[in-house]
Amino acid sequence: MIKNYLLIFLVSMVPLIELRGAIPISQGLHLPIVQSYVICIVGNMLPVPIIYLFARKVLVWGADKPVIGSFFSWCLEDRKSVV
């Protein structure tokens, strides 16, 4: 049972799958809906502070890399002219 809850917790953290995939998986595993919903929401929100705190540092680090540098530099550009 704990493995199933851990599975839906981890699936809810994956971008593009998130709650749209974790909640149907929980129902396929016959888990209670309320507990599954709460675990999925917590799992979905957990990466947000980490992304908020470290995204700029990762972009600055990758701005001079050969393959990803142009995209990371584009993400760091000032966007004030786009309104």
Backbone torsions as a table, in degrees:
resi	resn	phi	psi	omega
1	MET	NA	-44.1	178.8
2	ILE	-63.6	-36.2	178.2
3	LYS	-61.7	-39.1	179.7
4	ASN	-66.8	-42.4	177.5
5	TYR	-65.3	-39.4	177.0
6	LEU	-64.1	-39.0	178.4
7	LEU	-61.3	-48.6	-178.9
8	ILE	-69.9	-30.4	175.3
9	PHE	-62.4	-46.6	-179.0
10	LEU	-70.9	-38.0	178.2
11	VAL	-64.3	-36.9	-179.6
12	SER	-69.4	-14.6	177.5
13	MET	-86.8	-13.8	-175.6
14	VAL	-79.4	126.5	178.4
15	PRO	-60.2	148.0	180.0
16	LEU	74.2	-24.8	176.4
17	ILE	-93.2	-58.6	174.2
18	GLU	41.8	-133.8	-176.6
19	LEU	-72.2	-26.7	-179.7
20	ARG	-63.8	-25.5	178.2
21	GLY	-103.1	-34.4	-174.1
22	ALA	-70.4	-39.6	-178.2
23	ILE	-68.9	-44.8	174.6
24	PRO	-62.3	-34.8	176.6
25	ILE	-63.7	-41.8	179.4
26	SER	-62.2	-36.9	178.5
27	GLN	-73.2	-31.1	174.1
28	GLY	-67.7	-27.8	177.1
29	LEU	-89.1	3.5	178.3
30	HIS	59.3	44.3	175.9
31	LEU	-92.5	153.0	177.6
32	PRO	-60.9	137.2	-171.5
33	ILE	-67.0	-41.2	-175.9
34	VAL	-67.0	-47.4	179.1
35	GLN	-63.9	-40.1	179.1
36	SER	-63.8	-42.4	-179.2
37	TYR	-62.5	-44.7	-179.9
38	VAL	-64.5	-45.2	-179.9
39	ILE	-63.8	-39.9	179.2
40	CYS	-66.1	-40.3	179.8
41	ILE	-66.9	-43.2	177.9
42	VAL	-62.8	-43.8	177.9
43	GLY	-64.0	-33.3	179.4
44	ASN	-73.7	-32.0	-177.9
45	MET	-88.6	-18.8	-175.5
46	LEU	-59.3	-41.5	-179.0
47	PRO	-73.4	-13.8	-174.3
48	VAL	-59.3	-50.5	179.4
49	PRO	-63.9	-34.2	178.9
50	ILE	-65.7	-44.9	178.0
51	ILE	-64.1	-42.8	-179.0
52	TYR	-61.6	-40.8	-176.5
53	LEU	-78.4	-33.1	-170.7
54	PHE	-113.6	-2.5	-176.2
55	ALA	-62.9	-46.2	-179.3
56	ARG	-63.5	-39.2	179.3
57	LYS	-63.3	-40.0	178.3
58	VAL	-67.8	-41.0	178.7
59	LEU	-64.4	-41.9	178.3
60	VAL	-64.8	-42.0	179.1
61	TRP	-61.3	-41.4	-175.1
62	GLY	-87.7	-3.0	-175.7
63	ALA	-64.5	-25.1	-178.9
64	ASP	-105.3	10.9	178.7
65	LYS	-81.6	148.3	-173.2
66	PRO	-63.3	-44.5	-173.2
67	VAL	-86.5	-44.7	-174.1
68	ILE	-97.6	-4.8	-172.9
69	GLY	-60.0	-42.1	-177.4
70	SER	-67.2	-39.5	178.4
71	PHE	-68.2	-43.3	-180.0
72	PHE	-64.7	-39.2	177.2
73	SER	-64.5	-40.3	178.0
74	TRP	-61.9	-38.5	178.2
75	CYS	-66.9	-28.8	-178.6
76	LEU	-85.8	-12.0	-179.2
77	GLU	-58.9	152.3	176.3
78	ASP	-74.1	126.2	-174.4
79	ARG	-102.3	20.0	-176.6
80	LYS	-66.1	-26.7	-178.5
81	SER	-76.6	-16.0	-179.7
82	VAL	-93.4	100.4	-179.7
83	VAL	-132.4	NA	NA
